[in-house]
Amino acid sequence: MTARTEFLGTEFDPLPFGAAVAWLAARDADSAYGYVVTPNVDHMVRLADAPAEVTAAYRDAALCLCDSRVLARLARLAGVTLPVVPGSDLTAALFAHVLRPGDRLCLIGGETEDAVRLRALHPALDIVHHQPPMGLRTDAAARAAAARAAVAAGARAILLAVGSPQQEMLAREIGAIAGARGTALCIGASVDFLVGRQARAPRAVQRMGMEWAWRLATSPRRLARRYLVEGPAIFPMVWRWRRARR
């Protein structure tokens, strides 16, 4: 594995997309447990003053990949190269190129209808579902129950779709349970794309690094505060990071 690259206090694995998919494909249900996190601008802003259990969840990931073209461009301006591996694309590749007929997949989070839809879309897979309650971020008992469900499933892949940072915390807590195996991916809202509830931005928009604007236009109530109020904090963060290294 290539040495990690630090940016804004987080250690990233500088793997291109194909290498990340190959890493997933090389693992099965009996592999030593590991999990994948994909920080974007929103994650990085929150990590700036996150408690220790949240920063540890990113630090201890088997793979920490840059989800955001915006973040990658800011890193490049600061002299750091971060390959972009969008979490939504990585999750789609899991279904298209990694999972095989008969493989078990465990979905933690999402709605019951999401699991039903995934089973209809991928009938050759053995898909199990655990739906934890809301408030998982501060509900340690519910996270523990979800972690036990993930381990009990014995799945090749575990999709954690409960939002950040609780999904990253849960991913780390799964690894603390004896017998944990397989690979967990912290996928956030990617389940919406998997089941067709939302559409990705056109490829041209993605290549321009403007998918955030597409998502804002299609979900303004949900994303306006994140993108227009909280997100701009990334700019002074990058400035301070660069200044500290001069």
C-alpha angles and dihedrals in degrees: 000000000000116000114265124257120223121221126165090349096305123109112227129194104231095216122144118232096263093052091051091052090048089052090054092046092053091059129077140179091285096050118116106270118270136158138210127223125188111197120200131181092283091053093048093051091052093045090059090080102012122140120256096261090059097046089046090055091060094040094053097048116120087225128020108187132181108249098183134073088199091055091046091052092050089049091051091052086054092051097259125122115215117173111223115241108171110212092221091055092046091052091049090050089052089063096037101044112010114040117075132201110287095023115135120231124190119206115200110192131002122095129299087250090058092059090046091051093047090052090052092049094044107030093163091064126082102230123188126182137207119186112199121197125263117271095050091150092072100023105090093175092055091048090051090051091049091049091051090049091052093051093044090054092067089208129169089223131026118197113203108201103166101107132258136326093008093060091054090047090049092049090056093046091053088060091057092063118093111248097026111155139163130038130300123202121199098220106165111184093356087103087071089061093043093057096038097249091126132022125227119241115268113276092248090056090048092051090052089056090243101118088110089062091049091051092046090052092050097042106025098155094052099041108029095091093044096049103031104031109025102025098063089067085081091076098063088041090059092044092053092045092053093045092052090056099050 
